[in-house]
Amino acid sequence: MTFTEQANSIFRRVIDDYHLNDNVDTPIRNPYDRDSVEYSLYLKCWIDTVQWHYEDLIRDPHINPTEALMLKRRIDRSNQERTDLVEEIDSYFRQLYSDVKPLPDARLNTESPAWAVDRLSILALKIYHMQEQANRQDASEEHRRRCQQKLSVLLEQQKDLSTAIDQLLDDYQQGRKVMKVYRQMKMYNDPSTNPVLYKKD
């Protein structure tokens, strides 16, 4: 099984697990060992899935402004957790390929493998929810047809992105690319670098 076959399988399991209750406050029950990459992949997709539904909720035009602000704070925390987890998964890859000696003509990649995996997780969510729309019996036939067309594109994207990630990992394994990880260093969450926060002291 390739890495992305494993990842896509985990992502499907997460999304199915979440929709058993379909509630953003459902406690996570991660079935994998805490020190495994499978655990991180499950947690990553769970965060993405909950945030997907946060984003639905906050777009309610009748939402109470106080509730909207509280939800915005939850989205901010979720975004930070998502970033932290991407970096954790990249650390796994960096360790995995730490003994590989890059070839003299080894190249860099435009993004790290975990950020590509981040996109794969989001794609799994898009596919699930577009499939839902394509099957909606209370929607028009035209709506279902358009959603089925979009679903076909998403499935092709998933296949292509999965192939590209597996090819990238093979490049790292063979030394054709150099594995480097850069921290996001988000400044607005840091009270020492966000002027709105540090000027309040």
N, C-alpha and C positions, 0 to 999 in steps of 0.2 A: 504494500500500500504506500502510495506517495504521501508526502507531507500534506499536500492540499486535499487529497482524498480523505485523510484523517481529519483535517481541520473542517472541511465542509460537512462531514458526518457529525462532528461535534456541534457545529453551528445549527444544523437541523434539529439535533436533539435539544439544544438550549431553547430554540424558538418553540418547539412543541411543548417542552416543559413549562415555559412561561405561559403559554396560552391555555394550559389546564385551568388556571385561575384568571388569567388576563387582568392582572391587577399590579400596579407599579409598586405596591407595598408588600408583595409576596416575598417571603424570605427565600434567599438562594439556597439550594441544596446541591452543591457541587459534588458529583460522585467520584471525582478523581483525587489522587494523592496530591497533597499540598505542594510537594516539591517537583511535580511533573509539569511538562509543558502543556499536557492535556488540561490540567487544572487551570492554567493561565488562559488557554483558549476558551474554555467554558466560561470563565469569569468575564473575559473580554466580551464575548458575545452577549452574556447576560446584561452587562452594563449597557451595551449598544441597544439591546432589545427594550430595556426599561426606558432608556433615553428616547427611543423612537416614540414610545407612548407618552412620555412627557411632552414631546414636541406636538403630538396630536392635541393633548389636553390644553396646552397654552394657547392654541389657535382658536379656542372656543370664543366667539365674539361676545358672549354673555358672561365670561368668567369674571368673578369678583376681583377687583384690582389687588386686594390684599393677598388673595390666594394666588394670583398671577405672579406677584413679587416673590412669594414663598416658592413657587414652582420654578421661577427663574433662578433662584438660589440653588435649588436642587439640580437644575440643568448645569449650572456652573460647576458644582461639586462633581457631577457626573463626568463632565468634560475633563476635569483634572484627573479623576480616577482613570478615565480612558487613556489619557496621555501617559500616565504613570505605568499603566499596564502594557502599553505598546513598548515603552522603554524596557520593561521587564522581559518581554518576549525577545526584544533585540539583544538583550544581555545573554539570553539562552543561546541565540544563534552565534553571538560573538564567542562564547565559550565553546560551542560545538565545533567551530572552525578555527579555534585558537592555535592549533598545531599545524595548520596548513600553511605552507610557504608559498606566497604569491609568486607567479611567474614574472619574469622581467618586464613583460608587456601587459601586466595585469591592469585592468581598468577599474574605475569607480562606477557606482550606480547612482542614479539620480535620487533614489529613495531607499531607505533601509527595508529589509524584508518584512519587518513587523508592521510598517506602515502600509505595505501592500496587503498584508494579512488583515489589517484594519479595514481596508476597502472590500476584501473578500467577505468579511463578517457583515458589513453593511449590505452588500449584494445579496447575501442569504436572506436578510430581512426584506429587501425590496422584492425578491422573488416570492417569498411567502405571502406578502400582502398584495402583490399584483395578482397572484394566483387566486387569492380571496376575491378580488374585484372581478376577475375574469369569470368566476363561478357565481357571482351575485344574482340570485333569482329575482330580487326586487329592483334590479337595474335594467335599463333598456338593452336590447340586443346590440345596438350600436356601441354602447358603453362596454359591454362584455367583449365585443370584437376588437375595439381599440386596446383594451387591457390585455387581451390575448396576444396581440401584435407586440405590445411593449414587453410582455413576458418572454416572448421568443428572443427579443434583443437582450434582455437581462440574462437569460440562460446562456446565450452565446458569449456575453461578457464574462460570465462566471467561468465558462470553459476556457476562454482565452487567458483570463487573469490567472487561473489556476495553473495553466501551462507555463505562463511567464514566470510565476513564482517558483515553480519546480525547476525551471531552467536556470533561474537566478541562483537557487541553492546549489545546483550542480556546478555552476560557475565558481561559487565560493569553494566547494569541495575540491575542485580541480585546480584552484589557484588562478583561474582566469579573471577573477574580480577580487578586489580588496574589500574585506568586511570592516566598515567603520560605522560607529554609532555616535550621533550628536544628540545631546539632550535638548529638549525643546526650550528650556529656560524662559517659560512664560512669565512675563513681568507683572501683569495685572493682578495675579493672585498673590503676589509677594508683597507684604506690607512695607518692605524695605525698598522696593523699586516702583511701586505705584504711588505717584504723588498725591492722589486723592486720599490714600491711606496714611502715608507717612507725614503729610502736612497737618493731619488732625492731632498729632501728638503735641 
